[in-house]
Amino acid sequence: MPKCHNANIKAQNIVREFILTLDMQYEISQSWASLYEYIHYRLVQGNLKKDREMLVEARGLLAELRDTWHQAMKAVRVPEAVGK
């Protein structure tokens, strides 16, 4: 359990950093902020309630975001993002 808790806290911190680094001068940032807040909420609640379903949902959303960013970096051909 402590290992899971620590991994969850790390994920929460990463998502909070995503929120804090959004440039809110862009309209799309509001949508990203809402999505990040929701993911953070599910991580926190899943951790507090020990609710696997909430954590799996958050993990799935984060995996989708990761895959989307990976594809975007590939599309603009940024070698560092696609592993050279």
N, C-alpha and C positions, 0 to 999 in steps of 0.2 A: 504493500500500500504506500509506503513512503516514496518509493521510486515513481509510482504513478502520480502521486501528489506533486512531486518536484517537477516532473515532466509537464504537468498541467500548468503549474505556476510559470514555468519557462514559456509555454505557449501563450499564456495570458500576457506576459510581459512583451512578447514579440508583437502581439496584436495591438496592445496599447501603443507601442512604438509606431506601428503603422498609422494609427489614429493621429498621434502627435505630429507626425511628419507630413501629413496631408497639406497641400497648398490649397487653402480654402478660397482662393480667388477664382478658381475654376468651378463651374457649375457641377461637373461630374464628381467633384470631391465630396459634395453633400451625400451623394448616393454611396460612394465608397465608405464614408464615415458611418452611415447607417448600417451598411453590411458589416463593417468591422465591429461596431458596437454590438450588433446582434451576435456575432461569433463570440465576442468577449463574454457577453452575458451567458451564452450557453456553456462556455468553458467554466465560468465561475459557478453557475448553478449546478452543472454536472459534477463539479468537484465537491461542492457543499453537500449535495444530496446523494452523492455516489451513484449518479444516474448514468449508466453506460450509454443509453440511447442519446442523451444530450451531447455526450462527448463524441460519440460516433458521428453525429450530425455536424458538429463543429469541425471535426477532422475532415469530413467529406467536403465541406465548404472550403476549407483551407487547401485541400488537395486540388480542387477545381481552380482556385485562384492561382496556385503554383503552376498548374498546367497551362492556364491561360497566359500567364506572364512568360512562361517558357516559349510558347508558340509566338507570342508577340516579339520576343527577342530574336527568335529564329527568323521571323518575317523581315525584321530590319537588319538581320545579319550582324548581330553583335557577338563576335567570337567568344568573349569571356562568359557570356550567358549560356551558350550552348556547349560549353566544354571544349572549345577549339576543335 
